Amino acid sequence: MGVTNFPNGVFASPMIGAGRLSDIFASGNIYFVNADASRTGNGKSPDRALTSITAALSAMSKDGTIYVKPRTTTASAQTYYQEDLVIPLTKPNISIIGCGATYGNPSNLTGVQLKPLTVAGHLITVNGAGLNLENLRLTMTGGTALADKCAVFGGVQSTSIQPQGLTIRGCIFENCDKSHAATNVAAVAVDTSQYVFIEDNFFINCLGGVGVSSITGHAGRTVIRRNIFSGGAEKRDCDIIASLGDAANGMGFIVDWNIFADILPAHSGGTTGRWIKITGAGGGMISNNMFASTAATGANQWGPTGTQTIIPDTTFFVNNFAADLNGIAAQT
């Protein structure tokens, strides 16, 4: 099976993810996508690639992996995939992995870019458990009809939706400008979040970065780490917003080693204006993060009613740093 049609082969992502490890045991359940293929096949090899991610999702069974080739960069061709993806409940533990370099000059990124096809739903709707996304550039286009739509959305757990076990790694979320600072509307929003990892991503000009809600009282067990949140203050409402529910169920919410790079959010239509806002009696830890602040540090800015972060007493806030106009001060 040749891999020459895919930049750097199918192992292009810089991190070892669930997809490639599961391939060892599911060699017959690997699919390739190349929207610029001159012909389409069964998707089982790069030279017989399917032309859409949706087709691969339809063809595969649970526990499979989809490798996606970047679109051509010629001036006459579309350089992105335009699809609305729905991860089926009946197909858990699927991996979607972009091949090729996603990082670079923001105006000329060469990786796998995905944009919405319609304005009726979210870009990626997660109904099946255990979804793994890696090395993708997820861009929400403008337009008022995209209000309240997310790049990745996992709904309330039910008999038809099981969003737990979501992993998002090494992706870029940009211009999610029709989301807002609500727990169930953000670039990444997960209701009744459990066993979720969101790590090593860039969030650029997203009104809401990551939102976690506790509609049925079971939020928590979520790790948000090593991400960079950036963009103009006027283009962001809140970078991380969470409702952890009650103390019995909203446990294990971790925000660690993130960088909040571009001063306090201050979107004119927003009501939050914080880097982080957490509500509910659930517990967790906010640790080792760095904040770019323009105000002097003080206890009134980082507590349960803080002006820069809102952190309840049930959530530990330790070893974080705010770089403000007066230097660097540790916040504990």
N, C-alpha and C positions, 0 to 999 in steps of 0.2 A: 504494500500500500504506500503510494508516494505521498509526500507532504510538501512538495515544492510549490504548490499553489498558495500555501499559507506562509506568511512572513515568519521566519525563524522557526518553522515547524509549528506543531500544535502546542508546544510547551513555552509559548512566548511570554505568558504572564510571569512577573518576577517573583511570585509567591507560590508556594506549594499549597494547592487547594484541594477540596474534597473531590472535585471532578476527576483529576488525574489519578488520584489514589483509587477511586472506585473503578476506573477503567480496567484495572488489573483483573477484576472479577466480572466485568460486564463488557467484554470486547465486542460482543454482537449488538450492543446497545449504544454505540457511539455514532453521532451524526455530524455532518459537516454542512455549513451554509456558506454560499458564495453568491450574492445577488447579481454579480457580474459574469456568472458562468455562461459560456456560449451554449451550453446544453445542460439539461437537468437530468438527474438520475435518481437513485434510491437514497442518496445521502450518506452511504456507508463508506465513502472514500472522498478525498479532496477533489479528485478528477471526475467524480459523479455527484457533486454537491447539490443539495437542494438550494432553491433561490430565496427562501424566506425562513425566518426562525419559526414562524407559525406552522409551516409545513413540517419542520423537524419535530415540533412539539406534538403534532398530530400523529406522526409516524412512529415515534419512540414509545417505549414502555417505561415504567417506573425505574428509578435508580440509574437513569441514563445521563449522558453528557452531550452537549451541543457545542461544537467549536465554530466560531463565526469569523469569517475573513473580512477585513476592512473593505469598504467600497473603493472603486477606482478614484483617483484624484484628478482625472482629466477634466478640462473645463466643460466639456459637453455632457458629462454624466453626473447623476446624483451621487453625492459622496456620503450618504447616510442611509440607514435602514429606516423605513417609515411603517411601523406596525404597532398595533395595540396587542400586547401579549396577556393571555390568561393562563395561569399555571393550574392545570386541572387537579381537583381533589384526588382523583384516581391515579395520579402519577406523582407520588412523593419522591423526594431525594433526587431531584433533577438539578444538573449544573449547566449554566450557560456561561461560556467563557469566550471573551474576545481575544483574538490572536493579533499580534502586532503591537507596536508602541502606542499607548494611549496618551502619554505625557509629552509635552513639548510646547511650542509657541501656541498660546490659546487661540490665535486666529488661524492656525494652520495645523491642528492636531490631525494625526494620521490613523488613529485607532478606530475601533468599531463604535460608531455613533448611532444612537437610536433616538428617533423622534416619534411623537404620537401621530397616528394615522387619522384619527377622528377626535372630536372634543366630547364624545359621549361618555368616556370612562377614563380610567387611569392608564398611564403608559404600561405598567406591569401590575396586574392584579394577581395577588398570591392567594390561591385557594388550597393548594397542596402543601403539605409539610415538607420541611427540609430543603427548600430551594437554596441554591448556591449561585451567586452572581459574582463574576470576576472580570476585571479589566475592561469595563464598558464605559462609554461616555453617554450619559442619559441627559438629554436636552429637552426641556419643555418649551414649546413655541408660545408666542404671545397670543393675545386675543381674549376678550372678556368671556367667551364661552368656555375657556379652560379654567375658570374660577373653581376653586375647591377640588382640583384634580392633583394627584400625586404622581411622582415618577415611579415609586414603588409603594403599593398599598396592600396591607394584609388586614382583612376585616375581622369582625367579631367572630370568635370561634363558635362554630355551630356544627350541625350535622353535614353541612355543605361547604364549610370553610374551616381549614385548620392551618393557620399561618405560622405555627410555632416552628422553631428550628431554622429560621431564616438566617443566612449568612451573606453579607455584602462586603466584598473585599476589593480594594484597589480600583475603585470606580471614580468617575467624575460626575457630579451632579451640578448642572449649571442652568441659570436663568429659570428656576422654578418660581417665576414671578407672579403666578396666579394662585399659589398656595398662600396660606397665611398662618399666623401664630396660633394655631389650635392643635390640640393633641392628636386629632384624627385627620389633620390636613397639613402636610409638610412634604418636603422632597421625598423623605422616607417616613411613612406613617404605619404603625402597627397597633391594632386594637388587641386587647387581652394578650399582650406580648409575653412570650415565654421562650427561653433558650434561644435568644437572638444575639448575633454578633454583627456589629457594624464597625469595620476597622479599616484603617489605611486608605480612606477616601478623601476626596476634595469636594467641598460644598461651596459653590461660587454663586453669589448673588441669588440666594434662595431665601424667600421671605420666611419660610419655616424650614429648618434643616432636618432635624430628626424629631418626630413626635411619637410618644408612647402613651396609650390611654388604657384606662381600667374600667371599661364600660360594664363588664360583668365582675369586677372586683379582683381580677387576676393579672395584674401587670407586674413587671419585675423580671428577674432572671434574664436581664438584658445587659450586654456589655457594649459600650460605645467607647472606642479607644483609638488613639493615634490618628485621628482625623484632623483635617485643617478646615476651619470655617472662615471664609473670607468674602469680601465684597464691600461695596459702599454701605455706609451706615443707613442711608436712605432706602436701600434695597433689601433690608433685612428687618424682620420683626423680632424673631427669637431663634437662636441657633439650635437649642435643645429644649424641648418642652415635654413634660411628663406628668401624668396623673397616676400615682402608684396605688390608689385604692386604700384598702384597709391594711392594718399591720400584719394580719395573719397571712395574707396572700401577696401583698406588694413588696416582696423582699428580693434582695440580690440585684438591685439596679446599680450598675457600675459605670461611671464616666471617668476615664483615666487617660492621662498623657495626650490630651487633645490640645490643639493650638487655636485660639480664637484671635485671629490675626489682625482684624481691621476695625478696631474701636467698637464701642457699644452700638448695637442695632438701634435705629431711630427712624424706621419707616413712618411716614406721615400718617398713614392710615392704620397703623398698628396700635394696640393697646398694651403690649407687653414691654417692649424696649429693654430686653434683658438678653444676656448671653445664654443663661440657663434659668428655667423656671420649673420648679418641681412642687407639686401639691399632693396631698394625701398623707395618710399615716404610715405608708410603707417605708421600708428602710433600704439603705444602700450606702454607697461611698462615692464622693466626688473628690478625686485625688490627682495630684501631679499635673494639673492643667496650667496653661499659661494664657493670660488675658492681656490684651492691648487696651489699656485704659487711658483716658485723658483726664481723669479726676483723681484727686488725692484719695488714698485708700483709707478705709475706716470700717469699724464694725457694722455701722448702719448700712453699709453698701452690700454686705455679703450674707446677711442673715435671712430669717423667715420673711421679712418685709424689705429686703435689700433693694437698693436702686440699681445694682448691676447684676446680681443674681438673687433668685429667691430659692432658698434651700431650707426645708423644714428641719426642726430639731431632731427628727428621727433619721435623717440622712447625714452621715458624717461628711464634713468638709475639711480635708486635711492636705497639707503640703502643696497647696496651689499658690501660684505666683501672679501678681498683677504688675505689669510694667507700666507705670504712670509717669506723669510729668515730674514727679519728685524722685524718680528712681525705681528700684525693684523692691517690693515689700512682700513678704510671705503672708498669706492669708490662712489662718487656721481656725 
